[in-house]
């Protein structure tokens, strides 16, 4: 059989590539003659740079030191593509995992803007920007300041590169309101419920400086409002996982597949809206209509109606060692077991 393994990273615990390899290893212990094809995925968040580097021959990492989300320097990279474009990942410059603890009042997205500026200084003719996984809720203002924004409005902003700016985001949230940046994503960045309204007001004041940009645009609330800031610059927002799948050539790779396995760290109510598992499943329906869709996740907290089989690393850890937290401590061990279990159901 032909098996496609196309997971997202298990954020904070394992990369998409390592999870995919572990699932393959487990699968092949049960079915050693199967053809298992690995397609590590991303949705604009952590692992986006890796996904492009894997998929595009001749892509080269360029080192850069930027202001981290906590204000201290972070050594990171952006990716130069052979066609002249650059890929910059916010998670690698201003991501929440770069902090020891959330800093809701002071975390900044400035380093992301600095990395974008560095890519432009190096001659990038276009930009692909992944903006998942941010630590801040600052509306993207520091990003624009790093790109030349002055105190009077949008004056001084650098021109867009000739091939434009495409922003990969895995969320469709607006900037403001009950489904906006502060209300939905603020809690994971340390914003307590009693302070959500004040952050929302701050974002509204910022947005009012740019009346020509609609803060209700889907994705404007991504990355604590960095999506909105990039709209001010003139960028185009795109569905992250779908765009990455296209770059990786996943639709063509699905041709003839018998089983398609995807996954992410936490499969929950948000997973059905543009996240990697839902995008991979939908592509499988379109390009491999006879294939069975399977899921591997650290934790499963949503119905599995669309999947023929699924494996939760937390459940497997509980069954194996009696300690669910072992799934976080050693995710690759249990991803291997997950691959083995799913192969038995093939």
N, C-alpha and C positions, 0 to 999 in steps of 0.2 A: 504494500500500500504506500501511497504518497502522503506524507504528513507535513503540514506547514505549522511551525511554531512561531507565533508572532506576538509576544507579550510586551507590555510596557515595563518600565523599571518598577521595582517594588521600593518606592521612595524611601530613602534613608537606610535601606537594608541591603539591596542588591541591584545591580544594573540589569537592564533588559537583556543584554548579551549573556550575562552569567546565568540568569534565570532560564533563558531559552536553552542554553547548553545543558543545564542540569535536567530539565524536562526531557531533552533528547536522550541523555545518558540513561535516565530511568526507563524511558520507552524502549530503548534498544536492548535492555536486559530482558525484556519480555518478548520483543519482536525484532530480533537482530537483522532480519532481512528487509525491513521496511526502509524506504527512502525518506529520511527526515531532513527537511529544509528549514534552516533558521533564518528568521527575518525579525531581528530585534527592532521594536517599534518605539515611538515617542509621540507626544502630543503637543510639543512646544515647551514642556517642562524639562525636568532633569532627564538627561539622556539624549536630548535632541541633537546636540553636537556629535555625540558618538554615532547616532543613527546615520547622519549625513556623511560622516567620515567613513563609515562602513560601506555605504551605498555608492559613493562617488569616487571612482579611481582618480588619483592625483590630488585629492583634497589634502591640504597642509595646515597643521595647527600653527597659530601664531601666538607666542606668549605675550601677556600683558599684565601689568600690575594696576589694580584699580582700588578705589575706596570701597571697602566691604560694607555690608548692611549695618554693621555696628560702628562704622567710622574708622576702622583700622584697615591697613592694606591687605589685599587679597591677591595672590598670584594665581592667574587663571589663563585661559586661552580663548581666542576666537578662531574660526575656521575659514581658510581661504579656499574657494572653489575654483576649478580650472577655468570657468567662464568669466571670472573676475568678480563674482559676487562673494559676499562674506556672510557666514552664519554666526550669530551671537546669541548666546543662551543666558537669559536672566538668572536662572537657577545657579549658574556657575559664577555669577558676579554679585548678585544681590539676593540670593536665596535664603529661605528660612533655615535650612540645615547648616548654614555658615555661622549661625549664632548659637551660643551655648544655651541661651534662653530667649524667649520672645522679648522684643523691645518695642512695644506698640507706639510709644511717643517719639522715639528717636531713630528707629530703623529707616534706612534710606535706600532709594533705588539709584542713587547717583552713579555707582560703579558701573551699572549697566550702560548708562549714557556715556561714561568715559570709554568703555570698551567699543561702543558703536563709533565714537569719535576717532578712536585709534584705528579702527578698520577703515574709516573714510580717509584718514591721514595717510594710510598705507596704500591708497588708491583703489579701494573697493568701488566697483561700478554699480553695485546693487546690494541690497541687504535682505537677509532672511532672519527674522528676529523671533526667537522662542521666548514667550513671556510667562510660562507657568512657574509656580513654586516660589513666589516672592515673599519677602519678609516684611514688607512695608505696606502702608495704606496712605500714600502721599500724593496720589493722583498723577504720578509721573512728572511732577514739577522738577525734581532734581535731575531727571533724565534730560528734560528740555534745557535746563540751565547748563548741563554739561555740553549741550549741542549749541549753546550760544544765546539762549533766551535772555532778554534783558528785562528790567523791572517794569517796562512800559507795556508789555504784552508779548506778542510773538516776534517782535523786532529782534534782529540779530541771529535768528535761527539759521543754521547751515542749510544750504539747498539740498533737496533730495538728490541722491545719485541717479545717473541716467537710467538705470534699469529699475528704479523705484525701490520701495520698501514694503515687503510682505511680512505681516505679523502673524505668527502661528499662536493661536490660543485655544485652550480646551474648554473654555466657558463662554456662555452667551450673556452673562449678567450685564445689566446697565451699570452706570457709575453710581447712581443714587437710589435711595428708597429701600423698601423691605427686601428686595432681591438684589441689592447693589453691593458694592465692594466692602463697605464697612459691616453691613448687616450679615452677609452670608459668609465672608471669608475673614472678617475681623477677629472672631473668637479664636481661630487657630493661630492668630498672630498676637494674641494676648489682650485683645480689646474686650473688656468685660461688658455684659449686657447693658449696664447703666451708662456706659460711655459711647455706645454705638451712635446715638443721636448727635453727639458733639462732633464725632469724626465725620458723620454724614454732612453736617452743616459746614464743616471745613472744606469738604470736597465740593459742596455746592457753591461756596464762595469762589473757589478756584475755577470751577467750570464757568461761572458767570463772566469771567474775563474773556471768554471765547464764545460769544453768542452764536457764531456761525457753526459751531460743533455741537451736535445733539448728544447730550449725556445719556440718553436712553438707547443709543446705538448698541446693538448686541455686541458684547465683548469690551465695551468701554470700561466696564468694571473689573476687567481681568487684571491680575497682578496689582491689586490695590489701587487701580485707576491708571496704571501705566498704559493700558489700552487707550484710555481717553487722551493721555498726553501724546501718544504716537499719532492719534487721529488729528490732533492739533498740528503736528508736523506735516501731515499729508500722507501718512502711511495707509495701507490697505490691510484690513483684518481678514484672516482666513481661518477656517476650521483646522486646528493643528494636526490632529491625528490623520484626517483625510489627506491633507497636503503632504505629510510625511510618507504616508502609504504610497502616494503617487510617485514621489521621488525615489522610493525604494523599489518601485516596480512590483508592488505586492499584487495588484490585479492580475498581471500576467503570470506571476508565480503560482497563483491559486488554480490556474487551469489544470484540470486533471486531479486535483487533490481529493483524497478520500476522507481525511480528517483535518480540521483546522483548529488549532489550540491557541487561545489568547489568554491574557491575564493582566492583573495589576495587584498592587498591595492590598487595597480595600475595594471590594466590589459592593457598591451600595446604590442608593437611589439616584445618585448623580451619574452613575456609570452609563446609563442609557442615553445620555445626551452628549454625544460627541467625544466620549472617552475612547481609549484604544480598543477595549473589548467590543464595544458596540459597533465601531467603525469596521473592525476586522470581521465581525459576524455579518454585517450588512454586505461587505464586499464578497464574502464567501457565498452568500445567497445569490448574488448577482453573477459571480464568475465561476463558482463551483457548486451549482445547485444541488448536486447529489451528495456533497460532503456533509459530514457530521461536525457540528461546532461543539467544542469542549472548552472548559475554563479552568484555569489555575489562579488562585488568589490567596493572599495572606489571610484574609478574613472575608467571609461571604455574608452580607447583610441585606440582600435583596433577592427577590424571586428569580429562579433559574429556568423559567418557562422556555427560553429560547435556546437552551443548551441540552445536548444529548447526555452529557456527563460533566461533572465538576469535581474539583478537589480543593479543599481549604487547608492551607499549611497549618493553621492554628488547630484545626480538628485532628490533622495527622499527627502533630506534635503531642496533643493530648492523648491520642490513642497509643502512641509509641513510647513516650516517656512519662506521661502524666502531667507534664508541664506545658501549658499552651504558650508561655513566653519563650520556649525554646525555638519556636518558629521565627521569632525576631532575632534571636541570638545566632541561629544557624539556618537561614532560609534556604540555602542551596541544598543542604541535606534533605530537607523536606520537599523541596521542589523536585528532587530526584525521585523520591518516594511517590510524589504526585504523578510524575510521568509514568512510573511503573504501574500504578493503580489504574490510570486512564487507559494504558495499553491493554490491560486485561479486559477492558470493556469494549475494545475496538471490534 
